[in-house]
Amino acid sequence: MSAVLAIRLLLPPGGEPNDAVIVGDIRSADLTRASQYDILIPCGGSPSPRPYPVGPGRYVVSASLPSGLVLTRSAVAVEGRETPVDFTMTDSPYETHAWQYLMGNIEPGAVYHGAAPSPTAEPVAPRSTVAAASPPDGPVPGAAVDLTALATWIGDCPPARCSFAAVLTLAQAPPGTPVAASIGSGGPGVPVEPFDAGGALTPLYRFGPAGPLGASGGPAGERQFLVVEAAGSVRLVTLPLPWGDAEVEVLVNLRQSPTGSAVSVAVRDADVGAGLAYLAQGALDTAARLFTDVESTLYSGLDNPLAAAAGCYVLIGTDHTPGETRWDPWLERLADGFPWLGDGAILRAVRLLRRSRGDRRDVRRGRDALIEAFDRGIPFYTLGLSWLVDGLAAFPEDPACARRLDEARRLSWLVDTREPFLILDLRQRRT
């Protein structure tokens, strides 16, 4: 009979389902026992702990949070017993924001409720905050910044209006240009009320497959966006919808840490929601543990092409097999079957170029896929834009690639690189 460590991570009771998972490790404290890496840790208000058999002895158990933080607990495993190892993250500022707290998009409750110093703001830019620091739940000094946010849902964006050229033109438009009306096909868009205002400083918006929860809007198309206007900035937020039956959250954080994002998008997918955050960090090996666990589901029918694309980013980023792989046919189906998904063409291009080994046919096909990806419009994934820029840059003497590279590179300057999905700051407030 062996010892067992029963591991889980607790979120605020009642705030989240109990089937989400993150990644962690079990390490022998004295190096005399076998360690276990990339274990899955269930998360929720009252999740059942996952048992891991170990040899008797002392261990250090770690939980790698999607935010990049690592929690650790010491545990003594006793022969014939099950030892509980509970991590806690119950200090979310609001129960409704527990998922955002787990993803690392919001500060602990003490920051928002007066028991800790407010974070220090930094100059507004695509990779920084949108509001000056203030006393908890109090006014901004000198009322320099209006702590309100206006969100407008664009349910059906025509392909021509989410092209690189169209979005760059909108970013260069004079202040006051109506972004929502310029992007959508059905007028000025649908104003969206927050699911939870979070004391007005952290409004949270939730979306289902057909658009905002609790709001009646127009038809939902293949590209949906949210236009967020806050503190002098206008952001065009890519909504990864539909994502099967899962909901998508958009958090507008008007008082966040200097390293946090002003707007964050998270998918409430218990299987791979945390994996998307690992993907945004660049922790592809960690993300791979979650995507590999549900790989067959992702690709069996490509019912969720956005999730399948995320899985392909992880696979290509971690598997450098030069020859054919078991997932190459899935990648071809993803690229060919969803012409509105620029990420599918980006993934095909990168795969072809990496495995080409100088083969002119694969190089040419990869080059053509890059051009196709660009012409499909801005991608869903931030990593996709980065890979597109890198790919086009590999053909500096090709006029068609060089022209597209210029526009893709200029668009990348507007992107919040910490977010998994493309968020563009179209009106950078300058000081």
N, C-alpha and C positions, 0 to 999 in steps of 0.2 A: 504494500500500500504506500502511495506517495502522498506528499503534501500538496495542497492546492491554494493558490492565490485567486481570490474572487474579486475582480476589478471592475469598477464603473466610475463614471463622472456624473455628479449631480448638478443639475440646473435648478432654477427656482421651481418649486412644486407647482404643478398645474400649468406651467407656462409652455412646455414643449412636449412632444411625443417622446416615447422611450425607445425608438428604434434607430436613432442616429448613431454614427460611429466616428471615432477619430483613431489615430495611430499612436502607438507607444512602444516601450521596450521594458523587458524585465532583465536586469543585470545582477549577476552575483556580486554581493558586496565584497567578499573576500577572494573572489576569482577561483573558488574551489568547485563551483557548480556551473552547469551549463546555463548560458543566457539565452533569452528568446527575444528576437527583434521583429519589429513591424507587427506587433500584436494589434488586434482591434478592440477598442474600448467602447462599450455602449454608453450613450449619453441621454439624459432626459431628466424629468422631474422625479421619477422613481423607477429607473431602469433595473432590470434584473442583471446582477453582476455576471460577467463572463468568467468561467473557471479556467485556470491554467495550471495543469499539473507541473510541479517542480520538485526538486530534491529538497529535503529539510535544510534550512540554513537561512542566512540573512540576504536580503535582496534590496535593490533600489529600483523602484518602479517609476517610469517616467511616462508622461502624457504630452505629446507634441501638439500644441494647439494650432488651429489654422492661422492664428495671428502671428505665429513664429515663436511665441513663448513656450517654455517647457516647464511643466509642473512635475515635481518629484515627491515620492513618498517612500519611506523606509518600511520594510515589512519583514517579519520573522515567520518563515514557513515551518510548521510543526508537523511531524509525521502523523498521518491519519486525521488531520484536521483541515478545515477550510478557513483560511484567514482572509477576512474582508480587507480590501484596499479601496477606500473611497476618496476620490478627488472631488472637491467642491468648487462650483462657480455660481454660487447663489446670490452674489452681490451685484447682479445686473441692476441698472438704475430703474428699470420698469419691467414688470413681468412679461409684457408683450414684446420686449426687446431682447429676450433671452437668447434667441438664435443669433441676433446681431452681436451680442456680447461674446458668444462662443466663437463666432467668426473673427473677432478682434476689431469690429467696426465701431465700437463704442466703449467709453471709459467705465470704470466701476461706479456704482451708485453714489459713493461718497463725493465724487467730483461734482455731481449734479445736485446733490442735496445738502451741501454745505459743510461736510465733515472733512474735506480735504481741499487743498489749494486748487484753484482752477488751472487748467493747462495754459501754457503760454502760447499765444498765437504767433504765427510768422507771416511774412508778406503773402498776399494772395497771388496764386499762380496755379497752373493746372495740377501741380503736385503738392498743394498746400491747403491751408484752411481757408474759410470764407468769412470768419468773423473774429473781431478782437475779443480778447479775454475779458470777462466781467465777473462781478461777485455772483455766487451761485444763485440762479433764478432771479437775478437782478438786472438792471439796465446796463447797457454798454456805456462806459465813461464818455460823457459828452454827446451821447446818442449819435455816435459817428456811424454806426451801422444799424440798419433796420433788421432786427432779428425775426424776420418772417420769410416764408418760402411759398412760392406759387408753383404748382405742378400741373402740367397739361399733358394729357395722354394723346398720342398720335397712334390711332389704331391701324391705319392702312397707309403706309408710306410707299408711293410708287417707286420703282427701281431708279428712274431718272433723278428723283429727288434725294436719294441716298447714295448717289455716285460721289466719287472723290471730288470731282470738280464742283458739283452743286454744294457740297458741305463746305468746301474751302471758300466758295463765293459767299456763302451765308456767314462764315466766320469773319469775312472782311467787310460785311455790310455795315452801314452806319448804325450807331446806337438807336434803339427804338424800333428797329426792323422786327416785325412779328415772326419769330422763329417757327412757332407751331404752324402757322398758316403757310409758311414757306416749305415746310417739310411734308405736311399731310396733303391728302387729296380731297378731304371732306370738310374744308373750311378751317376755322381757327383751332380745332381740337376740342377735347373734353376736359374741363377743369376737374381735378381730382382732389377730394378731401382726404386727409390722412386717416389711416386705420387707427392710429394712436398718435396724438400730438406730442406725447412725451414732454409735457411742460412747455410746449411750443419751441423748444430748442432742438429737439430730435424727432421731428415728424416722421412717421413710418407709413409707407404706402404699400399695399398688397395687391397683387394681380393674379388672376387665374388665367386659364388658357384663352378666354375671350376678352380679357382686359381687366379694368379695375374692379375689385370686389365691392359690391354694394352700389355700383354706379351704372347707369344705362348710357351706353355710348353708341357709336356707329359700328360698322362691321370691322372685324379683326382680320388683318391680312397677314402676309408672310413676314413683313417687317413692322414691328411696333417699337415706338420710342416714348420716352417721357422727357419733356422739356422742363427743367427745374430752374427757376429764377430765384436767386437768393443773394443778398448782400452785394449787389452790383455785378454779379456774375450770372451768365446763362449757360447751362450745361445741357448738352444733348446726350441722353442716357439710353443706351441700347438695352432693350428688354428681351431677354432670352425666352420668348414665348412663341408657341406653346411648348412647355417642358413636361410632356405627358400630363398627368393629373396634379403635378406639384405646383405650389404657389411660388411666386417670385416676390421678394421684398426689396424695396428701395428705401434706404435710410438717408435722410438729409440731416447732417450733423452740424449744427451751427455753433457748437462749442465742442471741439474735439482736440485730441492731442496733436502736437506739432507734426507728428509723423503719420497722422491719420488722414483719411480721405474725407472731403466735404460731402460727397455723395457716394454711397456704396450700394452695390447690387448683390443679393444673395439668393440662391435657389434653395427652397426648403425641401430638398431631396434627402431623405434619410440615408440613402445608400452612398451617394457621391457628392452631397452638398459640401462637406468639408474638403473633399478632394478638389473641388473647384478653387477653394481658397489656397490649398497647397500649390495648385497649378499657378495661381497668380504670384505666389512667393518665388516661384522657380524651383520649388521642392518637388521635382517631377518623380523622383524615386519614392517619396512618401505618398504622393498622389496615386502612383501606380498600384500601391497596395489596395486602395479602395476600388479603383476601376477594374483591376484584375479580378477582384472578388465577385463582380457582377458582369464580367466581360461577355458571357454568353447571352445575357439578357439584353445588353446594349446593342448587340449586332444581329440578334436572331432575325428580326424583321425590320430593323431600322425604323421602328415606330417613333422614336425620339431622335431625329437627326442631330439636334443640338447636343444632346448628351453623348451621342456616338462621336461627334466631332471632338468633344472634350477628351474622350477616351483615346482617340487617334493622336491628339497632341501629346498625350502622355506616352502612348506606345512609341511613336516616332522619336520622342525626346529621350527615351530610355533604352530602346532596342535598336542597335546599329547593325543588325544582320545584313550583310551585303546582298544575299540572294533573296529568293521569294520567301515570304512568310505566310503564316496561316491567315493573317489579317489583311493582306494585300487585296484580295477580292472584295472585302467589306469596304476598303478605302475607295476602290473604283466605283462601287455602287453608291457610296456616299457622294462622290464627286459628280457622277452622271445623273443621279436620281433627283437631285435637289438644286436646280439651276439658280435659285435665289440665294443659295448658301455659298458665299465666297470662300468660307473657310474650307469647304470640301476641295475646291480647286487648289487652294494654298497647300493643303496637306498632300495632295497628289503631286504637286510640283516639288515640294521638299523631299518627298520619298523618292521620286525619280532621280533628282539630282544627287541625293546621297548614295544611291545604289548604282549610279551610272558607271563609276570607275573609268571615266573617259569614253564610254560608249556614246557615239554621236547621236544615235537615235533617241536614247533616254534623255540626253542633254537637251535635244531639240524639243522633245515632248514636255520636259520640265519647264523650258522657257515658254512654250505655248500655254502651259497651265498657269503660269504666273500672270501672263497677259489676260487670260480668261478670268482669273481670280480678281484682278483689278477691275475689269470691265463689269463684273457682277455687282460692284458697289462695295462700300466699306464693310469689313468683316464684323462678325459678332464678337470675336475674342481679341483681347489686347495682344496676346501672344501671336495671333495670326497676323496682325499688322506688322509686328516686329519681324516675323519670318518672311513676310512679303517684301519688306524693305531689304532685308538681307539677300533674298533671292534675286530681286531685280538688280541689285548692286553687283551681282556676279556677271552681268552682261553690259559693261560700261560702253562698249562700242556699238551696241544695238540701239538705234534711235527710238524704236517703239518702247523698249525697256527703260531707256534713259528718261523719256518724257513722263512715263508713269512713275518712275522712281522719284522724280522731283515732286510730284503731287503727293505721293504716299509719304515721303519724308516730311513734307510741310504739315501734313495732317498729324503725323506722329508727335509733333511739337505741342499739340493741343491735348494730348492724351494723359490721363492719370494712369501711370504705368503700374500702380499697385493694385489695380482692380482687374478681375478676371474678364469682365465684359467692357467693351469700348465705351468710355465716357469722355466726351469732348467738351472742353471749356471754350465756348464760342465768343465770350466777351470777357477777356481777362481784364480784371480791374487793375489799373496801374497806379502806382503811388509815386 
